[in-house]
Amino acid sequence: MDTDGNTYTSAQGVHYAVGTPLSLSATSGALAGTELIADTVANNDGGAAGTLATATATLDLVARTLNNLSLSINLAGTQYALTNSQSPLNGISTTGQLSVQSVVVGHDARKPLVAVGYPATLPDKEGIGGVVVLQCQ
């Protein structure tokens, strides 16, 4: 069972990142975020489906948003580009077939980490998901 009360069978899995919640003190500027670590991209059945090749975004310290998130995913030799123009930090956003949930974590507010969970539906209707942690500087 997860913290939301959802239950899972032995054939299902849950993507997660562990980190210390971090409050951002800066109120101006933006930080570039790049992939620090990511888990295996899974399909709807919970099986390993592919890899996250790259992930980038911009952390807007004024609006407290994650902007221009770009995920490049490789599934069975096919590349997919998933994008989200803007999502709230420590919140959830859905754009088209991609949902994004972000949480700011770490120990240094000048170089925060952003854990991003993403489920998506690809053009062939396959559902995928994963977690990536962005390092922002």
DSSP file (Angstrom, degrees, kcal/mol; ACC not computed):
  #  RESIDUE AA STRUCTURE BP1 BP2  ACC     N-H-->O    O-->H-N    N-H-->O    O-->H-N    TCO  KAPPA ALPHA  PHI   PSI    X-CA   Y-CA   Z-CA
    1    1 A M              0   0    0      0, 0.0     6,-0.2     0, 0.0     2,-0.1   0.000 360.0 360.0 360.0 140.3    0.0    0.0    0.0
    2    2 A D    >   -     0   0    0      4,-2.1     3,-1.8     1,-0.0     6,-0.0  -0.407 360.0 -90.8 -97.9-179.2    1.3    3.5   -0.8
    3    3 A T  T 3  S+     0   0    0      1,-0.3    -1,-0.0     2,-0.1     0, 0.0   0.652 125.1  58.1 -68.8 -14.3    0.8    6.7    1.2
    4    4 A D  T 3  S-     0   0    0      2,-0.1    -1,-0.3     0, 0.0     0, 0.0   0.446 120.0-107.1 -91.0  -1.5   -2.3    7.5   -0.9
    5    5 A G  S <  S+     0   0    0     -3,-1.8     2,-0.2     1,-0.3    -2,-0.1   0.503  70.7 144.8  90.2   3.7   -4.0    4.2    0.2
    6    6 A N        -     0   0    0      1,-0.0    -4,-2.1    -5,-0.0    -1,-0.3  -0.532  36.4-148.6 -74.8 141.7   -3.6    2.5   -3.2
    7    7 A T        -     0   0    0     -6,-0.2     2,-0.3    -2,-0.2    -1,-0.0  -0.809   9.7-159.3-112.1 156.8   -2.9   -1.2   -3.0
    8    8 A Y        -     0   0    0     -2,-0.3     2,-0.1     4,-0.1     6,-0.0  -0.935  12.2-129.6-135.1 152.6   -0.9   -3.3   -5.5
    9    9 A T    >   -     0   0    0     -2,-0.3     3,-1.5     4,-0.1     0, 0.0  -0.436  39.9 -98.8 -91.4 173.6   -0.5   -7.0   -6.4
   10   10 A S  T 3  S+     0   0    0      1,-0.3    -1,-0.1    -2,-0.1    -2,-0.0   0.682 123.4  57.0 -67.6 -16.2    2.7   -8.8   -6.6
   11   11 A A  T 3  S+     0   0    0      2,-0.0     2,-0.3    36,-0.0    -1,-0.3   0.492  97.2  77.5 -92.0  -4.4    2.8   -8.3  -10.4
   12   12 A Q    <   -     0   0    0     -3,-1.5     2,-0.3    34,-0.0    34,-0.1  -0.709  61.8-162.7-104.9 157.7    2.5   -4.5  -10.1
   13   13 A G        -     0   0    0     -2,-0.3     2,-0.4    34,-0.0    -4,-0.1  -0.878   9.9-140.9-133.0 167.0    5.3   -2.0   -9.3
   14   14 A V        -     0   0    0     -2,-0.3     2,-0.4    32,-0.1    -6,-0.0  -0.997  12.5-139.6-130.8 132.6    5.6    1.5   -8.1
   15   15 A H        +     0   0    0     -2,-0.4     2,-0.3   115,-0.1   115,-0.1  -0.729  35.6 161.7 -86.7 139.5    8.1    4.1   -9.2
   16   16 A Y        -     0   0    0     -2,-0.4     2,-0.4   115,-0.1   115,-0.1  -0.995  30.6-152.4-155.4 158.0    9.5    6.3   -6.5
   17   17 A A        -     0   0    0     -2,-0.3     2,-0.5    98,-0.1    98,-0.1  -0.979  16.3-145.2-128.6 144.8   12.3    8.6   -5.4
   18   18 A V        +     0   0    0     -2,-0.4     2,-0.3     2,-0.0    87,-0.0  -0.939  36.6 133.2-113.0 130.3   13.4    9.1   -1.9
   19   19 A G        -     0   0    0     -2,-0.5    -2,-0.1    85,-0.1    85,-0.0  -0.986  56.4 -94.2-166.0 164.9   14.7   12.5   -0.8
   20   20 A T        -     0   0    0     -2,-0.3    86,-1.7     1,-0.1    -2,-0.0  -0.780  49.2-112.8 -86.8 122.6   14.5   15.2    1.9
   21   21 A P  B     -A  105   0A   0      0, 0.0     2,-0.4     0, 0.0    84,-0.3  -0.257  36.3-156.9 -54.8 142.1   11.9   17.9    1.0
   22   22 A L        -     0   0    0     82,-2.0     2,-0.4    91,-0.1    82,-0.1  -0.986  10.6-144.4-130.4 130.4   13.6   21.2    0.3
   23   23 A S        -     0   0    0     -2,-0.4     2,-0.5     2,-0.0    86,-0.1  -0.771  21.7-131.6 -90.0 136.5   12.2   24.7    0.5
   24   24 A L        -     0   0    0     -2,-0.4    86,-0.1     1,-0.1    85,-0.0  -0.773  21.2-175.9 -90.3 128.9   13.5   27.1   -2.1
   25   25 A S        +     0   0    0     -2,-0.5    -1,-0.1    84,-0.1     2,-0.1   0.762  55.0  93.0 -94.6 -29.2   14.7   30.5   -0.7
   26   26 A A        -     0   0    0     83,-0.2     3,-0.1     1,-0.1    -2,-0.0  -0.385  48.6-173.3 -68.5 142.7   15.6   32.3   -3.9
   27   27 A T        +     0   0    0     -2,-0.1     2,-0.3     1,-0.0    -1,-0.1   0.227  63.4  52.1-121.3  11.6   12.8   34.4   -5.4
   28   28 A S  S    S+     0   0    0     34,-0.0     2,-0.1    35,-0.0    -1,-0.0  -0.990  85.3  24.4-145.3 154.6   14.4   35.4   -8.7
   29   29 A G        -     0   0    0     -2,-0.3    32,-1.9    -3,-0.1    33,-0.7  -0.329  67.2 -97.2  94.0-174.3   16.1   33.7  -11.6
   30   30 A A  E     -B   60   0A   0     30,-0.2     2,-0.4    31,-0.2    30,-0.2  -0.979  19.7-145.4-146.8 152.8   16.0   30.3  -13.1
   31   31 A L  E     -B   59   0A   0     28,-2.2    28,-3.3    -2,-0.3     2,-0.4  -0.963  18.9-125.1-123.4 140.7   18.1   27.1  -12.9
   32   32 A A  E     -B   58   0A   0     -2,-0.4   105,-2.3    26,-0.2     2,-0.5  -0.710  26.2-154.1 -84.3 131.3   18.9   24.6  -15.7
   33   33 A G  E     +BC  57 136A   0     24,-3.4    24,-1.9    -2,-0.4     2,-0.3  -0.907  15.3 176.5-110.6 133.0   17.9   21.0  -14.7
   34   34 A T  E     -BC  56 135A   0    101,-2.0   101,-3.1    -2,-0.5    22,-0.2  -0.935  42.1 -81.1-130.6 156.6   19.6   17.9  -16.2
   35   35 A E  E     + C   0 134A   0     20,-1.5    99,-0.2    -2,-0.3     3,-0.1  -0.313  42.3 169.4 -59.0 126.1   19.1   14.3  -15.5
   36   36 A L  E    S-     0   0A   0     97,-3.2     2,-0.3     1,-0.4    98,-0.2   0.776  70.4 -13.0 -99.7 -46.4   21.0   13.1  -12.5
   37   37 A I  E     - C   0 133A   0     96,-1.3    96,-3.0     2,-0.0    -1,-0.4  -0.986  62.0-176.3-155.7 149.7   19.5    9.6  -12.2
   38   38 A A  E     - C   0 132A   0     -2,-0.3    94,-0.2    94,-0.2     2,-0.1  -0.991  19.7-128.5-147.3 153.1   16.5    7.7  -13.6
   39   39 A D        -     0   0    0     92,-2.2    13,-0.3    -2,-0.3     2,-0.2  -0.400  47.9 -74.0 -91.1 177.2   14.9    4.4  -13.2
   40   40 A T        -     0   0    0     -2,-0.1     2,-0.4    11,-0.1    11,-0.2  -0.491  50.2-112.9 -69.8 137.9   13.9    2.0  -16.0
   41   41 A V  E     -D   50   0A   0      9,-1.6     8,-3.3    -2,-0.2     9,-1.8  -0.604  39.6-158.2 -72.6 128.9   11.0    3.1  -18.0
   42   42 A A  E     -DE  48 129A   0     87,-2.7    87,-1.7    -2,-0.4     6,-0.2  -0.753   8.2-133.1-110.8 155.9    8.2    0.6  -17.4
   43   43 A N  E >   - E   0 128A   0      4,-2.4     3,-2.2    -2,-0.3    85,-0.2  -0.391  43.4 -85.3 -94.7-179.4    5.1   -0.4  -19.4
   44   44 A N  T 3  S+     0   0    0     83,-1.1    84,-0.1     1,-0.3    -1,-0.0   0.760 127.7  58.6 -59.3 -26.3    1.5   -0.7  -18.0
   45   45 A D  T 3  S-     0   0    0     82,-0.2    -1,-0.3     2,-0.1     3,-0.1   0.489 118.2-110.7 -82.5  -2.1    2.2   -4.3  -17.0
   46   46 A G  S <  S+     0   0    0     -3,-2.2     2,-0.2     1,-0.3    -2,-0.1   0.455  75.1 133.9  87.0   1.2    5.1   -3.2  -14.8
   47   47 A G        -     0   0    0      1,-0.1    -4,-2.4   -34,-0.0     2,-0.3  -0.502  69.3 -93.4 -84.1 154.8    7.7   -4.7  -17.0
   48   48 A A  E     +D   42   0A   0     -6,-0.2    -6,-0.3    -2,-0.2    -1,-0.1  -0.513  49.1 167.9 -65.3 123.3   10.9   -3.0  -18.1
   49   49 A A  E     -     0   0A   0     -8,-3.3    27,-0.6    -2,-0.3     2,-0.3   0.676  51.4 -47.6-112.8 -25.5   10.1   -1.4  -21.4
   50   50 A G  E     -DF  41  75A   0     -9,-1.8    -9,-1.6    25,-0.2     2,-0.3  -0.946  56.4 -79.1 179.8-162.2   13.0    1.0  -22.1
   51   51 A T  E     - F   0  74A   0     23,-2.2    23,-2.9    -2,-0.3     2,-0.8  -0.921  27.5-120.0-131.6 154.2   15.3    3.7  -20.9
   52   52 A L  E     - F   0  73A   0    -13,-0.3    21,-0.2    -2,-0.3     3,-0.1  -0.864  26.8-173.6 -91.5 113.5   15.3    7.4  -20.4
   53   53 A A  E     -     0   0A   0     19,-2.8     2,-0.3    -2,-0.8    -1,-0.2   0.945  64.5  -8.8 -75.8 -49.9   18.0    8.7  -22.7
   54   54 A T  E     - F   0  72A   0     18,-1.1    18,-2.6     2,-0.0     2,-0.3  -0.987  54.7-170.2-147.2 155.1   17.9   12.4  -21.6
   55   55 A A  E     + F   0  71A   0     -2,-0.3   -20,-1.5    16,-0.2     2,-0.3  -0.964  14.3 166.5-146.7 130.7   15.8   14.7  -19.4
   56   56 A T  E     +BF  34  70A   0     14,-1.9    14,-2.7    -2,-0.3     2,-0.3  -0.966   2.3 153.6-140.8 157.0   16.1   18.5  -19.2
   57   57 A A  E     -B   33   0A   0    -24,-1.9   -24,-3.4    -2,-0.3     2,-0.4  -0.964  36.3-113.7-167.1 171.3   14.0   21.3  -17.8
   58   58 A T  E     -BF  32  67A   0      9,-2.7     9,-3.5    -2,-0.3     2,-0.7  -0.981  19.6-144.4-119.1 131.2   14.2   24.8  -16.3
   59   59 A L  E     -BF  31  66A   0    -28,-3.3   -28,-2.2    -2,-0.4     2,-0.8  -0.853  13.0-153.0 -95.9 111.1   13.3   25.5  -12.7
   60   60 A D  E  >> -BF  30  65A   0      5,-2.7     4,-1.4    -2,-0.7     5,-1.2  -0.766   8.6-169.7 -88.4 111.2   11.7   29.0  -12.5
   61   61 A L  T  45S+     0   0    0    -32,-1.9    -1,-0.2    -2,-0.8   -31,-0.2   0.677  83.2  51.6 -77.0 -18.0   12.4   30.4   -9.1
   62   62 A V  T  45S+     0   0    0    -33,-0.7    -1,-0.2     1,-0.1   -32,-0.1   0.946 121.4  28.3 -79.8 -55.2    9.9   33.3   -9.5
   63   63 A A  T  45S-     0   0    0      2,-0.1    -2,-0.2    25,-0.0    -1,-0.1   0.597 100.5-129.8 -82.6 -12.0    6.9   31.3  -10.6
   64   64 A R  T  <5 +     0   0    0     -4,-1.4    25,-2.2     1,-0.2     2,-0.3   0.954  63.3 131.6  57.7  51.5    7.9   28.1   -8.7
   65   65 A T  E   < -FG  60  88A   0     -5,-1.2    -5,-2.7    23,-0.2     2,-0.6  -0.905  62.6-127.3-130.2 158.9    7.4   26.0  -11.8
   66   66 A L  E     -FG  59  87A   0     21,-3.1    21,-1.8    -2,-0.3     2,-0.3  -0.949  39.7-164.9-103.6 114.7    9.2   23.4  -13.8
   67   67 A N  E     +FG  58  86A   0     -9,-3.5    -9,-2.7    -2,-0.6    19,-0.3  -0.747  52.7   5.2-110.1 149.9    9.3   24.6  -17.4
   68   68 A N  E    S-     0   0A   0     17,-2.2     2,-0.3    -2,-0.3    17,-0.2   0.857  71.6-170.7  53.0  45.4   10.0   23.0  -20.7
   69   69 A L  E     - G   0  84A   0     15,-2.2    15,-2.0    -3,-0.3     2,-0.4  -0.516   2.6-171.8 -66.1 128.8   10.4   19.5  -19.4
   70   70 A S  E     -FG  56  83A   0    -14,-2.7   -14,-1.9    -2,-0.3     2,-0.5  -0.988   7.4-174.6-129.4 122.5   11.8   17.3  -22.2
   71   71 A L  E     -FG  55  82A   0     11,-3.1    11,-2.9    -2,-0.4     2,-0.6  -0.973   8.3-162.5-118.3 126.8   12.1   13.5  -21.9
   72   72 A S  E     -FG  54  81A   0    -18,-2.6   -19,-2.8    -2,-0.5   -18,-1.1  -0.945  17.0-172.7-109.6 115.2   13.8   11.4  -24.6
   73   73 A I  E     -FG  52  80A   0      7,-3.0     7,-2.8    -2,-0.6     2,-0.6  -0.895  15.8-153.5-116.6 136.5   12.8    7.8  -24.2
   74   74 A N  E     +FG  51  79A   0    -23,-2.9   -23,-2.2    -2,-0.4     2,-0.5  -0.942  17.6 174.8-110.1 117.3   14.1    4.7  -26.0
   75   75 A L  E >  S-FG  50  78A   0      3,-2.9     3,-2.2    -2,-0.6   -25,-0.2  -0.969  71.6 -28.2-124.7 114.9   11.7    1.8  -26.3
   76   76 A A  T 3  S-     0   0    0    -27,-0.6    -1,-0.1    -2,-0.5     3,-0.1   0.866 126.7 -46.5  49.6  43.8   12.7   -1.2  -28.3
   77   77 A G  T 3  S+     0   0    0      1,-0.2     2,-0.5     0, 0.0    -1,-0.3   0.457 116.2 112.8  82.4   0.5   14.9    0.9  -30.6
   78   78 A T  E <   -G   75   0A   0     -3,-2.2    -3,-2.9     2,-0.0     2,-0.4  -0.916  58.5-141.1-109.3 132.1   12.3    3.6  -31.1
   79   79 A Q  E     -G   74   0A   0     -2,-0.5     2,-0.4    -5,-0.2    -5,-0.2  -0.735  16.5-170.8 -91.3 137.2   12.9    7.1  -29.7
   80   80 A Y  E     -G   73   0A   0     -7,-2.8    -7,-3.0    -2,-0.4     2,-0.5  -0.987  10.7-151.4-125.7 138.1   10.0    9.1  -28.2
   81   81 A A  E     -G   72   0A   0     -2,-0.4     2,-0.4    -9,-0.2    -9,-0.2  -0.949  14.0-174.2-110.4 121.1   10.1   12.7  -27.2
   82   82 A L  E     -G   71   0A   0    -11,-2.9   -11,-3.1    -2,-0.5     2,-0.3  -0.944   7.1-177.4-114.5 135.7    7.7   13.7  -24.4
   83   83 A T  E     -G   70   0A   0     -2,-0.4     2,-0.4   -13,-0.2   -13,-0.2  -0.960  19.5-172.7-135.4 151.9    7.3   17.4  -23.3
   84   84 A N  E     -G   69   0A   0    -15,-2.0   -15,-2.2    -2,-0.3     3,-0.2  -0.958  12.9-156.6-140.4 121.4    5.5   19.4  -20.8
   85   85 A S  E    S-     0   0A   0     -2,-0.4   -17,-2.2     1,-0.2     2,-0.3   0.857  73.7  -4.5 -72.1 -35.5    5.7   23.2  -21.1
   86   86 A Q  E     +G   67   0A   0    -19,-0.3    -1,-0.2   -18,-0.1   -19,-0.2  -0.927  58.4 170.0-162.1 133.6    5.0   24.0  -17.4
   87   87 A S  E     -G   66   0A   0    -21,-1.8   -21,-3.1    -2,-0.3     6,-0.1  -0.994  38.4-104.6-141.4 148.0    4.1   22.3  -14.2
   88   88 A P  E >   -G   65   0A   0      0, 0.0     3,-1.1     0, 0.0    14,-0.4  -0.415  38.2-110.0 -70.9 144.3    3.9   23.5  -10.6
   89   89 A L  T 3  S+     0   0    0    -25,-2.2    14,-0.1     1,-0.3     3,-0.1  -0.500 104.9  14.4 -69.1 143.9    6.7   22.5   -8.3
   90   90 A N  T 3  S+     0   0    0      1,-0.2    -1,-0.3    -2,-0.2     2,-0.2   0.861 121.8  82.6  57.6  37.5    5.5   20.1   -5.7
   91   91 A G  S <  S-     0   0    0     -3,-1.1    11,-2.1    11,-0.3     2,-0.4  -0.810  77.5 -98.4-151.1-169.8    2.4   19.5   -7.7
   92   92 A I  E     +H  101   0A   0     -2,-0.2     2,-0.3     9,-0.2     9,-0.2  -0.951  29.2 177.2-127.1 142.5    0.8   17.6  -10.7
   93   93 A S  E     -H  100   0A   0      7,-2.4     7,-3.1    -2,-0.4     2,-0.4  -0.996  12.4-157.5-143.4 143.3    0.2   18.7  -14.3
   94   94 A T  E     +H   99   0A   0     -2,-0.3     2,-0.4     5,-0.2     5,-0.2  -0.990  10.9 176.6-124.9 127.5   -1.1   16.9  -17.3
   95   95 A T  E >   -H   98   0A   0      3,-2.9     3,-2.1    -2,-0.4     2,-0.2  -0.968  64.7 -51.5-127.7 113.4   -0.4   18.0  -20.9
   96   96 A G  T 3  S-     0   0    0     -2,-0.4   -12,-0.0     1,-0.3     0, 0.0  -0.421 124.0 -14.9  60.5-122.5   -1.9   15.8  -23.6
   97   97 A Q  T 3  S+     0   0    0     -2,-0.2    24,-1.7    24,-0.1     2,-0.5   0.280 121.9  85.9 -97.2   9.4   -0.8   12.3  -22.9
   98   98 A L  E <   -HI  95 120A   0     -3,-2.1    -3,-2.9    22,-0.2     2,-0.4  -0.947  53.5-169.8-117.4 128.6    1.9   13.2  -20.3
   99   99 A S  E     -H   94   0A   0     20,-2.5     2,-0.4    -2,-0.5    -5,-0.2  -0.899   7.7-163.4-110.5 146.6    1.4   13.7  -16.6
  100  100 A V  E     -H   93   0A   0     -7,-3.1    -7,-2.4    -2,-0.4     2,-0.4  -0.996  11.1-175.6-133.2 131.2    4.1   15.1  -14.4
  101  101 A Q  E     -HJ  92 117A   0     16,-2.3    16,-2.8    -2,-0.4     2,-0.3  -0.997  15.7-171.7-123.3 127.4    4.4   15.1  -10.6
  102  102 A S  E     - J   0 116A   0    -11,-2.1     2,-0.4    -2,-0.4   -11,-0.3  -0.909  13.6-176.3-123.9 148.4    7.4   17.0   -9.2
  103  103 A V  E     - J   0 115A   0     12,-1.9    12,-2.8    -2,-0.3     2,-0.5  -0.985  23.7-133.8-140.3 128.4    8.9   17.3   -5.7
  104  104 A V  E     + J   0 114A   0     -2,-0.4   -82,-2.0    10,-0.2     2,-0.3  -0.713  39.6 161.8 -83.2 126.9   11.8   19.6   -4.8
  105  105 A V  E     +AJ  21 113A   0      8,-2.8     8,-2.5    -2,-0.5     2,-0.3  -0.832  14.2  77.6-136.7 172.2   14.3   17.7   -2.6
  106  106 A G  S    S-     0   0    0    -86,-1.7     3,-0.1    -2,-0.3   -87,-0.0  -0.806  71.3 -90.1 126.1-163.2   17.9   17.9   -1.5
  107  107 A H  S    S+     0   0    0     -2,-0.3     2,-0.5     4,-0.2    -1,-0.1   0.403  99.5  64.2-130.5  -5.4   20.1   19.7    1.0
  108  108 A D    >   -     0   0    0      3,-0.3     3,-1.5    -3,-0.2    -1,-0.2  -0.934  56.3-164.1-130.2 108.0   21.3   22.8   -0.9
  109  109 A A  T 3  S+     0   0    0     -2,-0.5   -83,-0.2     1,-0.3    -1,-0.1   0.677  93.3  60.3 -65.7 -16.4   18.6   25.4   -2.0
  110  110 A R  T 3  S+     0   0    0      1,-0.2    -1,-0.3   -86,-0.1   -86,-0.0   0.724 119.7  26.6 -80.2 -21.6   21.2   26.9   -4.5
  111  111 A K  S <  S+     0   0    0     -3,-1.5    -3,-0.3   -80,-0.0    -4,-0.2  -0.537  89.4 178.2-136.4  66.9   21.5   23.5   -6.2
  112  112 A P        -     0   0    0      0, 0.0    24,-2.5     0, 0.0     2,-0.4  -0.249  22.2-135.1 -72.9 159.4   18.1   21.7   -5.7
  113  113 A L  E     -JK 105 135A   0     -8,-2.5    -8,-2.8    22,-0.2     2,-0.5  -0.875  11.9-154.6-106.4 145.8   17.1   18.4   -7.0
  114  114 A V  E     -JK 104 134A   0     20,-2.3    20,-2.9    -2,-0.4     2,-0.5  -0.967   4.5-152.2-124.4 115.6   13.7   17.9   -8.5
  115  115 A A  E     -JK 103 133A   0    -12,-2.8   -12,-1.9    -2,-0.5     2,-0.5  -0.753  17.2-167.3 -85.0 127.0   12.2   14.4   -8.5
  116  116 A V  E     -JK 102 132A   0     16,-3.3    16,-2.5    -2,-0.5     2,-0.4  -0.967  10.1-166.5-123.2 120.5    9.8   14.0  -11.4
  117  117 A G  E     -JK 101 131A   0    -16,-2.8   -16,-2.3    -2,-0.5    14,-0.2  -0.865  14.4-174.8-100.4 139.8    7.4   11.1  -11.8
  118  118 A Y  E     - K   0 130A   0     12,-2.7    12,-1.6    -2,-0.4     2,-0.4  -0.947  18.2-178.0-142.7 118.7    5.8   10.7  -15.2
  119  119 A P  E     + K   0 129A   0      0, 0.0   -20,-2.5     0, 0.0     2,-0.3  -0.889  22.8 171.4-101.0 147.3    3.1    8.4  -16.7
  120  120 A A  E     -IK  98 128A   0      8,-2.4     8,-2.8    -2,-0.4     2,-0.5  -0.987  33.3-133.0-150.9 157.4    2.4    8.8  -20.4
  121  121 A T  E     - K   0 127A   0    -24,-1.7     6,-0.2    -2,-0.3   -24,-0.1  -0.977  29.1-142.7-113.1 121.3    0.5    7.2  -23.2
  122  122 A L    >   -     0   0    0      4,-3.1     3,-2.5    -2,-0.5   -42,-0.0  -0.291  30.9 -97.6 -78.0 166.2    2.6    6.8  -26.4
  123  123 A P  T 3  S+     0   0    0      0, 0.0    -1,-0.1     0, 0.0    -2,-0.0   0.799 126.2  56.6 -55.4 -30.1    1.2    7.3  -29.9
  124  124 A D  T 3  S-     0   0    0      2,-0.1     3,-0.1     1,-0.1    -2,-0.1   0.327 122.4-109.0 -85.1  10.9    0.7    3.5  -30.3
  125  125 A K  S <  S+     0   0    0     -3,-2.5     2,-0.3     1,-0.3    -1,-0.1   0.458  71.6 144.4  78.1   4.4   -1.5    3.7  -27.1
  126  126 A E        -     0   0    0     -5,-0.1    -4,-3.1     1,-0.0     2,-0.4  -0.585  44.8-136.6 -73.8 133.6    1.2    1.9  -24.9
  127  127 A G  E     + K   0 121A   0     -2,-0.3   -83,-1.1    -6,-0.2     2,-0.3  -0.765  30.1 170.0 -91.8 135.6    1.2    3.3  -21.4
  128  128 A I  E     +EK  43 120A   0     -8,-2.8    -8,-2.4    -2,-0.4     2,-0.3  -0.845   6.4 174.9-134.6 171.0    4.6    3.9  -19.8
  129  129 A G  E     +EK  42 119A   0    -87,-1.7   -87,-2.7    -2,-0.3     2,-0.3  -0.978   6.6 147.8-170.3 165.2    6.0    5.5  -16.7
  130  130 A G  E     - K   0 118A   0    -12,-1.6   -12,-2.7    -2,-0.3     2,-0.4  -0.978  35.1-103.2-178.7-174.5    9.1    6.2  -14.7
  131  131 A V  E     - K   0 117A   0     -2,-0.3   -92,-2.2   -14,-0.2     2,-0.4  -0.995  25.3-178.2-134.5 139.6   10.9    8.6  -12.3
  132  132 A V  E     -CK  38 116A   0    -16,-2.5   -16,-3.3    -2,-0.4     2,-0.5  -0.993  17.1-145.2-134.5 144.3   13.8   10.9  -13.0
  133  133 A V  E     -CK  37 115A   0    -96,-3.0   -97,-3.2    -2,-0.4   -96,-1.3  -0.954  16.7-153.8-110.0 123.9   15.7   13.2  -10.7
  134  134 A L  E     -CK  35 114A   0    -20,-2.9   -20,-2.3    -2,-0.5     2,-0.6  -0.801   6.1-144.8 -97.9 136.1   16.9   16.5  -12.2
  135  135 A Q  E     -CK  34 113A   0   -101,-3.1  -101,-2.0    -2,-0.4     2,-0.5  -0.895  20.8-156.3 -97.4 122.8   19.9   18.3  -10.8
  136  136 A C  E      C   33   0A   0    -24,-2.5  -103,-0.2    -2,-0.6   -78,-0.1  -0.871 360.0 360.0-110.5 131.3   19.4   22.1  -11.1
  137  137 A Q              0   0    0   -105,-2.3  -104,-0.1    -2,-0.5    -1,-0.1   0.304 360.0 360.0-141.0 360.0   22.1   24.7  -11.2
